[in-house]
Amino acid sequence: MAEVKVQSTLEGSPLGQITKRRLTLRGLLLQLRAFIALILLYVFFALLSNAFVTQSNQVILAKQVAINAVLGIGMTFVILTGGIDLSVGSIVGLTGMVAGMLIHKGLILTPLDRVIYFNVWIIALIAIAVGMLVGLLNGILVTRFRVAPFIATLGTLYMARGLALLSNNGATFPNLIGKPELGNTGFPELGRGTLLGLPYSIWIMIGLALIAIFITGKTPFGRQVYAIGGNVRAAQLSGVRVKTVTMLTYVISGFCAAIVGLIISSQLVASHPATGDGFELNAIAAVVLGGTSLAGGRGTILGTIVGAFVVGVLRNGMVIEGVSSFWQMIITGGVIVLAVIIDQVQQRIQERSAA
């Protein structure tokens, strides 16, 4: 009883109010850490080099960020449920190879002794469907067979990469321009076309981000994703179809990875089976830097976009300054570790504030 009275007295005292304000301020600064880091990095590299702030470099930077951001959007859905998807990089390579194979070889129907060539829109839809199928496989392994997300997606990482290599015996599909007589031209337009002066990839990033923000913030599905990550047992008791929702998050991740595979292949006008190697780490870095908790239940799509810009600005600035690629890896890894540490600090501050 005495302890309760002392606590109540402290809460109403000036000292208790000051402590509460400090905790609130610290929590706010931690929540805005990615945005603050982005501003500081941008100012830092702008002061170091005038080449960093040129219009051409900003467009290049945005194109690089778009790739990571789109992957990060899908990864955010998965991590919000407390999962992880290590297969997104391999899905990028696989879907690019699927598109390249359909442009070069078409769909071979051996029993009918026919070859069907599709226009680029159907090719894109088929490639996206392949990415979503791999995501569905991940979801089934995690929900139906209760395989740990790390192990399940690590297995599909190797499977998808192996399929990408098998599709053309490890070789590249070059010159993905198609042939007019086959009706499959126009594929490079996706990666090289512009709208209002901005590449299509940037518009795709903006469109997917707005859709994802709406889904996570305004729909029952979005609330269910957060509920699963916060407390899966409580979500089950509340009537949430945990397995279905979790499975759909992996499908969304596969969809986003397939979009990235198409963008990169169209930019390069070629498909290589090793495309996307290591991309999953970049996506996870963007998500973590953006404030999404690896434990699930906390994070935002907007934060992931900001996190992707932090990674992009950091790497772009280091390239302009001539920093060794080895040091780039070390610095990027250090930033990710620091982001995880800050996330743990934020969680403890929130718990103290709640107490």
N, C-alpha and C positions, 0 to 999 in steps of 0.2 A: 504493500500500500504506500509506504514511504517513497519507494522508487517511482511509482506512478505520479505521486504528487510533485516530486522533484522534476520529473520530465515535463509535466504540465507547466510548472513554473518557468522552466528554461524556454519552453516554446513561446510563452507569452512575454518573455523578457527581451530587452534590446539585444542582448548577446545571442539569443536564439534566433531573432529576426535577421541579425547580421549574418549568422552562419547559414541560414536558409537562403539569403540573397546570394551569398558567395557560391553555394552549391548550384543555385539556378544559373548564375552567370557562367560558371565553369561548364555546366551541362550545355548551355547555349553555344559557347565557343567550340566545344567538342562536336556538337551537331553540325556546326558550320565549318568544320576543319578543312573539308575538301575544297570548299569555295575559297576560303582564306588562303590555302596552300596554292590554289590555281592563280589567284591574283598575285601572290608573292613571286611565284615562279615566272609568271608572264612579265612582271616588272623587272625581275632580275635579268632575264635573257634579253629583254628589250634594251636595257642599259648596257649590256655587254656587246650587243651587235645590232647594227641597223638592219642587217639582212633578215633578222628574225621578224620584224614588224612589216616587211614588204607585203603587198597584196598577194603576189604569187606564192610566197611562202605560207601565208595564212590559208590559202586555198589547199595547198599541199597538206598542211597540218590538219585541216578539217577533213580531208579525204582519208588520211591515216586514222584519225580519231573515229570516223564513221564506221570503219571496219570493227574496231575494238568495241565501240559503243553498241552496235547491233548485236554482237556476240554477248556483251554484258547484259543487255536487256533480257535475253533468254536465260542467261545464267542467274540473274536476279530472282526470277520466278522460282527456280530450283532451290537456290540457297535460302530463300524466304521460308521454304518448307523444312529446312534443316538438312537438305541434301547437297549434292555436288555433282557436276557433270564434267568429267574429264575427256569425254569423247568429241567435244565440239570441234576441235582442231582437225580430227580425222574426218568428221562429217564434211567440213569445208573442202578437204581434198577429194573425198568420194563424190560429192555432188558436182564439183567441177569436172571430174573425169566422166561422170555420167553425161553431162552436157556435151563435153568434147566427143564422146563416143557416138552420141546420137547425131551430132552434126557431121562427123566424118564417116561413120559406118551405117548410121540409121538403125532401125530396129529390124533385126534379122529374124524372119519367121521360117525356120528350117523346114518344118513339115509341109508348108505351102510353097517353099522355094521362092519366097518373096522378101524384098527389103522395103521397109516403109520409112520415108523421111518426113519429119514433122517441121512445122514452122517454129520460130524461136519461142513463141509464147507457150506452145505445148511442151517444148523441150524444157523451158523454165519450170513449168508446172510439174513435169515428171521428176526433175531434179529436186524440187522442193518436197515432193511426195516421198522421195527416197530419204531425205533428211528427216522428215517427220516419222517415217517408219523406224529408223534407227532410234529416234527419241522414244517412240512407242515401245520398242524392245527394251530400252533402258527402264522405262516406267514399269513394264511387266516384271522385269527381273527384281526391281526394288520392292514393288508392292505385292505381287503374287507369290514370288519365290523368296521374298524377305532377304535378298542379297544386299549387303551393305552398299550404299550408293557409290562409295569410293571403288570397291571391287567390281561392281557391275559395270560402271562406266569405264573403268580401266580395261576390262575385257572387251567391251565394244569399241574402245579406242583402237585396239590391235586388230579387231575384226574389220572395222571400217577401213583402216589403213591398208590391210591386206587385200580387201576387195578393190580398193583404188589402184593398187599395184597390179592386180590380176587383170584389170579391165583392158590394159594395153601392154601387158608383160613388163611393167615398170617404165615404159617409155612415155613421152609427152605427146599429147594431141596438139600439134601446132596449127597456126593459121586458121583460127575458128571464124572465118568470114563466111563460110557456106557457099553455095552455088545457086545462082538465080534459077537455073532450070530445075533445081530440086526444091525451091521455095523455102530454103532455110537460111537466108541471109539476114543480117541485121543484129547479130548477137553482140558485136563490139559496141553497139550504141549504148547498151546498159552501163558499161563502165566508162565510156568516153563522152557520152552525150551530156548536155547541160540544159538547165532551165533557169531563166532569169540570171544567167551568169554563174550559176552554181552547178556542180556536177550532180548527176542523178543520185549518186551514193549518199550525198549529204541530205538530199530531200527524203530519201528512204529512211535514213536515220531519224530525221525529224518526225516523219509520219509514224514510224513504229514507236518512237518514244511517246508521242501524244496518245496513241492507242493504248500503249502499256500503262501510262499514267492514269488514263480513264478506267482501265480494267482493274488496276490495283486499288484505286481510290473510290470508285463509284459503283462497282458491281458486286453482287454476292460472291462470285468466284474469287475476286480479289480479297474480300474479307475472310473467306475460307482459307485462302493460302496463308494469310497472316496467322489465322487461328491454329492451323496445323503446326506452323513453326513455333508458335508461342507455347502450346501445350496440346500435343496430339491426342492425349486421352480425353481432355476436356472437349476438344473438337468433336471427337467421336460421340461423346455423351450429348453434345448439342445437336446431333443429327447430321453433321458434316460427313459426306461420303469421302473419307480420307483417301482411300485407294484411288478413286477416280480422279480427284483433284490433283493428287500427287503425280499420277500418270500423265495428266494433261500438262503439267509444268515441264516435264521432260520432252513432251511433244513440241511445246512452244520453243524450248531450247534447240531442238533439232531443226525446227522451222527457221529460226534466226540464223543458225549455222549454215543452212542451205542457201539462204539469201546471200550471206557473205561469200560462199563458194562461187555463186554465180557472178557476183560483182568482181571478185578478183580475177576469175577466168576471162571475163569480158574486158577487163582493164588490160590484161596481159595478152589478150587474143590467143591464149594457149592454156591448156590444162596440164598440170603436172601432179603426179600422185603424192608428192611430198608437200604440196601446198597446205598451209594451215598448221604445220608442225610447230608446236609450242603455243599456239593461239589460245588454248584453254587457260594457260597461266596468265596471259594478258587480260583475258576476260575476268578471271577471278580477282586479279589485281584491281581492275576498275571497280568491281563490285565492292570489294573490301575498302578501298580508298574512299568510295562514295558513302561509307557509313553503314552498309548492310552487315549485320552480325552473322558470322559463320554458324552460329548456333540456331539461326532461324528466327522468324517472328518480328524482326526489326530491320527496316531499310526502305529505300525509295528508289524508283526508277530515275528520278531527276538526280539523285545522289550518284547513281551509277554513271550517268552521262557526264557529270562533273568529274567523277573519278577517271573516266576515260580521257577527258581533256587534260587532267593532271598528268597521266602517263604519257599522253601524246606530246604535250608541251615539254615535259622533261626530256624525252628522247629527241624530239626535234631540236631543242636548244643545244643538247649535248652534241648532236651531229654537226650543227652549224659551228660550234666551238671546237670541233675536231677532237672530241673526247674519244679515246679508244673504245671499241665495241666491248672489250673485256671489262673495262671500268663501267660502261653503261649497264652491263648485266649486274655488276656488284652493287651499283648505286640503286638500280631499280629494285633489286632484292631487298636492300636495306630499307627502302621506302615502304615496301609491302610489310615487312616485319614491324616497322614503326607504326604502320596503320593498324595492325592487329593489336599491338600493345595499347594504343590509344583507345581502340574499341573496348578493350577490357577495362580501362580506366573509366570510360564513359558509363559502362554497365555498373561498375561499383558506385559511381556518383549517383546514378539514377536510383540504385537500391538504397543508398543513404538518404536521398531526398524523400523517397517513399516512406522510409522508416521515421 
